[in-house]
């Protein structure tokens, strides 16, 4: 059984995957995915992450550097995988990112959340929305109503189906990257994938 922090999902894992048409490793991009980089890039890096996870916080800056170093070689897909049992604000932060996405500012909020991991409570999330120029009443309402919880569940279930059990977890062109996620290791793996 899988239960989210909002308590809205409790069903057997075998029945849960109708949320996303995912193949092995859950890496095909869906229309609701958040993607940075050229559509025709030879390498796709998918990250399952948690905004409250300190390791994801470190990985965030590595991914940003990778994007600068690889240019058109790579596109990046971010998917939510909130570990609510150890990170009590992770799911709400993911919903905040989706509420910002609904107003065209996913990446701005995404960056802001990772840059302010120690302050992810509702009060701060609303403050971040205001700082980003979002419609704050709409943002606040969507957070309160869990308007984007289905997207979070969809990503979470895709990750579970792909064997994700911690964060960050990376896939490079559909293959789980089980090595280190330091800059040198990820860059080498991306370059190898581009040459394959």
C-alpha positions in Angstrom: 0.0 0.0 0.0 1.1 3.6 -0.7 -0.1 6.5 1.3 0.8 10.1 0.6 1.1 12.8 3.3 -2.3 14.1 2.2 -3.8 10.6 2.8 -5.4 10.7 -0.6 -3.8 7.6 -2.0 -4.0 4.1 -0.6 -4.0 1.4 -3.2 -1.9 -1.6 -4.1 1.2 -0.8 -6.1 0.1 -3.1 -8.9 -3.0 -1.0 -9.4 -1.3 2.3 -9.1 0.5 2.7 -12.4 -2.4 3.8 -14.5 -1.4 7.3 -13.5 1.5 7.3 -16.0 2.3 5.4 -19.2 5.7 4.5 -18.0 7.9 1.9 -19.5 10.9 0.3 -17.8 12.7 2.8 -15.6 9.8 5.3 -15.8 11.8 7.7 -18.0 9.7 8.5 -21.1 8.7 12.1 -20.9 5.0 12.8 -20.4 3.2 16.0 -21.3 3.1 17.0 -17.7 6.8 16.6 -17.1 9.0 19.6 -16.4 11.8 19.5 -19.0 14.7 21.8 -19.5 16.9 21.6 -22.6 16.3 20.8 -26.3 13.7 18.3 -27.3 16.1 16.5 -29.7 19.0 16.3 -27.2 20.7 12.9 -27.4 20.8 12.5 -23.6 17.9 12.8 -21.2 18.7 13.0 -17.5 15.7 12.3 -15.3 15.9 13.1 -11.6 13.5 11.9 -8.9 13.9 14.4 -6.1 12.6 15.7 -2.8 12.9 19.5 -2.0 13.6 18.8 1.6 16.4 16.2 1.0 19.8 17.6 1.7 21.4 15.3 -0.9 19.0 16.6 -3.5 19.9 20.1 -2.5 23.6 19.3 -3.3 22.6 17.5 -6.5 20.5 20.5 -7.6 23.6 22.7 -8.0 25.5 19.8 -9.8 22.6 19.5 -12.3 22.7 23.2 -12.9 26.4 23.0 -13.6 25.8 20.0 -15.9 23.3 21.9 -17.9 25.8 24.7 -18.5 28.6 22.2 -19.4 26.6 20.0 -21.7 24.6 22.7 -23.5 22.4 21.1 -26.2 23.8 17.6 -25.5 21.3 17.1 -22.6 17.8 17.8 -21.5 16.8 17.5 -17.9 13.5 16.2 -16.5 12.6 16.7 -12.8 10.0 14.4 -11.1 8.8 14.7 -7.5 9.6 11.9 -5.1 8.7 13.4 -1.6 10.0 11.2 1.2 7.3 12.2 3.6 8.3 9.9 6.4 11.5 11.8 6.9 10.8 15.1 5.3 7.5 16.6 6.6 7.4 19.6 4.2 8.5 17.7 1.0 5.1 17.0 -0.4 3.8 20.5 0.3 6.9 21.9 -1.3 6.3 19.7 -4.4 2.7 21.0 -4.5 4.1 24.6 -4.3 6.3 23.9 -7.3 3.3 22.6 -9.2 1.1 25.6 -8.2 3.9 27.8 -9.5 4.0 25.7 -12.7 0.3 26.4 -13.2 1.3 30.1 -13.4 4.3 29.4 -15.7 7.0 29.6 -13.1 8.0 26.0 -12.2 11.7 26.4 -12.7 11.8 29.6 -10.8 10.1 28.0 -7.8 12.1 24.8 -8.2 15.3 26.7 -7.9 14.0 28.8 -5.0 12.9 25.7 -3.0 16.3 24.1 -3.3 18.0 27.3 -2.4 15.8 27.7 0.7 15.5 24.1 1.9 15.5 25.0 5.5 12.2 27.0 5.2 9.6 25.0 3.4 6.6 25.6 5.7 3.4 27.1 4.2 4.2 30.6 5.4 7.5 30.6 3.5 6.0 29.0 0.4 3.5 31.8 0.2 6.3 34.4 0.7 8.3 32.7 -2.2 5.2 32.9 -4.4 4.9 36.6 -3.8 8.6 37.1 -4.4 8.3 35.3 -7.8 5.3 37.6 -8.7 2.7 34.8 -8.6 -1.0 35.3 -8.0 -0.7 34.7 -4.3 -4.5 34.1 -3.5 -4.6 31.5 -6.4 -1.3 29.9 -5.2 -2.5 29.8 -1.6 -5.9 28.3 -2.6 -4.3 25.6 -4.7 -1.9 24.7 -1.8 -4.8 24.5 0.6 -6.9 22.4 -1.7 -4.0 20.1 -2.8 -4.9 21.0 -6.3 -1.7 19.4 -7.7 -1.5 16.3 -5.5 -2.4 14.1 -8.5 0.8 15.2 -10.3 2.9 14.5 -7.2 1.3 11.0 -6.9 1.9 10.4 -10.6 5.6 11.2 -10.3 5.9 9.2 -7.1 4.3 6.1 -8.6 6.4 6.4 -11.7 9.4 6.4 -9.4 8.3 3.4 -7.4 7.6 1.5 -10.6 11.1 2.3 -11.7 12.7 1.0 -8.5 13.3 4.4 -6.9 13.7 4.0 -3.2 15.6 7.1 -2.2 16.6 10.6 -3.4 18.1 11.8 -5.5 17.8 9.0 -8.1 18.9 9.6 -11.7 18.2 7.9 -15.0 20.3 8.6 -18.1 18.5 7.7 -21.3 16.3 5.3 -19.4 19.1 3.5 -17.5 19.3 4.0 -13.7 22.6 5.7 -12.8 23.8 3.8 -9.7 27.2 5.5 -9.5 28.1 8.6 -7.7 26.2 11.8 -8.5 29.1 14.1 -8.2 29.8 16.4 -11.2 32.6 14.3 -12.7 30.7 11.0 -12.5 27.5 12.3 -13.9 29.3 14.2 -16.7 31.2 11.1 -17.7 27.9 9.0 -17.7 26.2 11.7 -19.9 29.1 11.8 -22.3 29.1 8.0 -22.6 25.4 8.0 -23.2 25.8 10.6 -25.9 28.4 8.4 -27.7 26.3 5.2 -27.5 
